[in-house]
């Protein structure tokens, strides 16, 4: 049973200042995580309760009038001694596991710039790898969100490498399943329109060959094969 004392913003992983678009985006992501095909629990009861709560949170917060009424109720019941998870993680700067969790937490709570800055700092250590400090599912979701942010900022090579890491893990054991098509679509968008803007022809050959090795659908394979052929033809003309 959903109660007004359930913090619907926390259910969606958002701050009270979030926008309607943030609510929709978080709902789609968390609904995917609780999808029956992706449920991690042995029994479905707990996941069903979580999904029902998620749907209720979305229905209330996506409606302006219900959200205003909810905000009034939640302010009346808010506790002053709530535990600040983000502050706790930030205080453990020496612990890479906590810092990795902080990256994921910040990506989910509108602190994308902080998340990217921390991720870049940790990458300076040659022995750091995000997948070492997050469990498999959290790493894959975190990598997707990082790739999304890098894509938005025009850092297409970094976005590509993170999405390819997701492909590698998905091939070992499916997790994204029905949502994996979005990963494939983003890779095609990067390789087809964005990476060519910042890469040499030789670099693009490497990207396309890596994608061919993924054995996506025949349509995708044909797309990358055609791109490879065009680059080879172009390079051949330059040498003549």
HUNORLIN-V298683 format. One record per residue. RES is the residue in three letters. SS is DSSP state (2 for helix, 1 for strand, 0 for the rest). PHI is phi in whole degrees, 0 to 359 (NA if undefined). Layout:
# HUNORLIN-V298683
RES | SS | PHI
RES | SS | PHI
This chain:
# HUNORLIN-V298683
UNK | 0 | NA
UNK | 0 | 278
UNK | 0 | 245
UNK | 0 | 296
UNK | 0 | 281
UNK | 0 | 294
UNK | 0 | 276
UNK | 2 | 295
UNK | 2 | 293
UNK | 2 | 293
UNK | 2 | 303
UNK | 0 | 271
UNK | 0 | 69
UNK | 0 | 231
UNK | 0 | 267
UNK | 0 | 300
UNK | 0 | 274
UNK | 0 | 296
UNK | 0 | 270
UNK | 2 | 298
UNK | 2 | 295
UNK | 2 | 298
UNK | 2 | 297
UNK | 2 | 296
UNK | 2 | 296
UNK | 2 | 294
UNK | 2 | 298
UNK | 2 | 300
UNK | 2 | 293
UNK | 2 | 287
UNK | 2 | 296
UNK | 2 | 298
UNK | 2 | 295
UNK | 0 | 263
UNK | 0 | 302
UNK | 0 | 309
UNK | 0 | 290
UNK | 0 | 250
UNK | 0 | 302
UNK | 0 | 267
UNK | 0 | 285
UNK | 0 | 288
UNK | 0 | 255
UNK | 0 | 270
UNK | 2 | 300
UNK | 2 | 297
UNK | 2 | 293
UNK | 2 | 295
UNK | 2 | 297
UNK | 2 | 297
UNK | 2 | 294
UNK | 2 | 298
UNK | 2 | 295
UNK | 2 | 299
UNK | 2 | 297
UNK | 2 | 296
UNK | 2 | 301
UNK | 2 | 294
UNK | 2 | 298
UNK | 2 | 288
UNK | 2 | 284
UNK | 0 | 275
UNK | 0 | 258
UNK | 2 | 306
UNK | 2 | 292
UNK | 2 | 297
UNK | 2 | 295
UNK | 2 | 300
UNK | 2 | 294
UNK | 2 | 296
UNK | 2 | 302
UNK | 2 | 295
UNK | 2 | 294
UNK | 2 | 292
UNK | 2 | 294
UNK | 2 | 290
UNK | 2 | 253
UNK | 0 | 293
UNK | 0 | 268
UNK | 0 | 273
UNK | 0 | 252
UNK | 0 | 292
UNK | 0 | 282
UNK | 0 | 265
UNK | 2 | 296
UNK | 2 | 296
UNK | 2 | 298
UNK | 2 | 299
UNK | 2 | 295
UNK | 2 | 295
UNK | 0 | 288
UNK | 0 | 255
UNK | 0 | 297
UNK | 0 | 279
UNK | 0 | 258
UNK | 2 | 294
UNK | 2 | 296
UNK | 2 | 295
UNK | 2 | 291
UNK | 2 | 294
UNK | 2 | 294
UNK | 2 | 294
UNK | 2 | 302
UNK | 2 | 296
UNK | 2 | 300
UNK | 2 | 293
UNK | 2 | 297
UNK | 2 | 273
UNK | 0 | 233
UNK | 0 | 62
UNK | 0 | 239
UNK | 2 | 300
UNK | 2 | 297
UNK | 2 | 297
UNK | 2 | 297
UNK | 2 | 294
UNK | 2 | 297
UNK | 2 | 294
UNK | 2 | 299
UNK | 2 | 296
UNK | 2 | 297
UNK | 2 | 291
UNK | 2 | 293
UNK | 0 | 292
UNK | 0 | 273
UNK | 0 | 298
UNK | 0 | 263
UNK | 0 | 271
UNK | 0 | 212
UNK | 2 | 304
UNK | 2 | 292
UNK | 2 | 284
UNK | 0 | 241
UNK | 0 | 239
UNK | 0 | 290
UNK | 2 | 305
UNK | 2 | 293
UNK | 2 | 295
UNK | 2 | 298
UNK | 2 | 295
UNK | 2 | 293
UNK | 2 | 295
UNK | 2 | 298
UNK | 2 | 295
UNK | 2 | 293
UNK | 2 | 297
UNK | 2 | 300
UNK | 2 | 299
UNK | 2 | 291
UNK | 2 | 297
UNK | 2 | 301
UNK | 2 | 298
UNK | 0 | 265
UNK | 0 | 79
UNK | 0 | 263
UNK | 2 | 290
UNK | 2 | 297
UNK | 2 | 293
UNK | 2 | 298
UNK | 2 | 299
UNK | 2 | 298
UNK | 2 | 292
UNK | 2 | 294
UNK | 2 | 293
UNK | 2 | 294
UNK | 2 | 297
UNK | 2 | 301
UNK | 2 | 301
UNK | 2 | 288
UNK | 2 | 295
UNK | 2 | 293
UNK | 2 | 287
UNK | 0 | 201
UNK | 0 | 302
UNK | 0 | 225
UNK | 0 | 291
UNK | 2 | 47
UNK | 2 | 299
UNK | 2 | 268
UNK | 2 | 293
UNK | 2 | 301
UNK | 2 | 293
UNK | 2 | 296
UNK | 2 | 298
UNK | 2 | 297
UNK | 2 | 293
UNK | 2 | 295
UNK | 2 | 294
UNK | 2 | 297
UNK | 2 | 295
UNK | 2 | 288
UNK | 2 | 274
UNK | 2 | 233
UNK | 2 | 261
UNK | 2 | 300
UNK | 2 | 301
UNK | 2 | 286
UNK | 2 | 234
UNK | 0 | 231
UNK | 0 | 280
UNK | 2 | 299
UNK | 2 | 297
UNK | 2 | 294
UNK | 2 | 295
UNK | 2 | 302
UNK | 2 | 296
UNK | 2 | 298
UNK | 2 | 294
UNK | 2 | 293
UNK | 2 | 298
UNK | 2 | 290
UNK | 2 | 298
UNK | 0 | 293
UNK | 0 | 283
UNK | 0 | 55
UNK | 0 | 289
UNK | 0 | 296
UNK | 2 | 307
UNK | 2 | 297
UNK | 2 | 293
UNK | 2 | 300
UNK | 2 | 295
UNK | 2 | 300
UNK | 2 | 288
UNK | 2 | 297
UNK | 2 | 294
UNK | 2 | 296
UNK | 2 | 298
UNK | 2 | 299
UNK | 2 | 296
UNK | 2 | 293
UNK | 2 | 298
UNK | 2 | 297
UNK | 2 | 294
UNK | 2 | 293
UNK | 2 | 295
UNK | 2 | 295
UNK | 2 | 292
UNK | 2 | 275
UNK | 0 | 285
